[in-house]
């Protein structure tokens, strides 16, 4: 990994087919969920600005991941 541009990263990710039984986001989906694409829109930029990027990405709030994770013993499963 470590792509310097998002289109290349997306292209490489699309070359791999996931056939698992859980929902996983790709690295590029994580990057695109950030409202600060100027500083966080590529893997390298995200790594260089991690303290800023984790505060502007909707998938992480207070260091908690907000993704498709089922909660055991609940009727509200995804």
N, C-alpha and C positions, 0 to 999 in steps of 0.2 A: 504494500500500500504506500501511502505517502505521495499521492498524486498532487501535482501543482495546479491542476484545473479540474473543475467539477465535471465537464462533459466527458473527459477521459475516464474519470472514476466511474461515472454512471455506465459508460460503455463496457468497461471491464466487469462491473457488477452484473450487467445484463447477460454476460456470457456464461454465468453460472446459474444453474437451476436449483432452487431449494425445494425439496420434497418432504420436508419434515412436517411434524404435526403441531407445531407451535408457531405463533406469529413472531417473526423477527424483523426488525427494521434494518436496512442497509446503512452503511456509513454515509452514503450520499443523502439518504432520507434524513438522517440525523443532522447533517450539515444544512440541508434545505429548510429544516424546522427552525432555523435561527433567524431572528429579525435583523441581525447585524451581519449581513453577508459580506460587507466590505472587509471586516476584520476576521470573520469566521466562516467564510464561504468555501474554503478549500481545506483539505486535511492538514496541510502544512500550516496554513494561517490559524486554523483552530488550535493546533498544538502550540503554536507560538503565543496565542492569546487566550489560553484555556481559562484563566481567572475571569476574563471578560465574557468569553463565549458561553460559559455555563450559566451565566446570569441572564442571557438574552435568548436562550433556546427553550421553547415551550415544553420540550420533552423532559427537562430536568428542572425541578423546582425544589429549592432547599436541599440539593444533592440527592433528591429522590427521583427515580426514573418513572415517567408517566407513559407507559407503553401498553401493549396488549398483554397483560399478565392476569390470568384468572385468579380470583380470590376463592380459596377453598371454603366450602360450606356456605355458599351464598346463592341466591337465586338470580343474581345480577351478573352472571358470567358472560363474557364476550364470546 
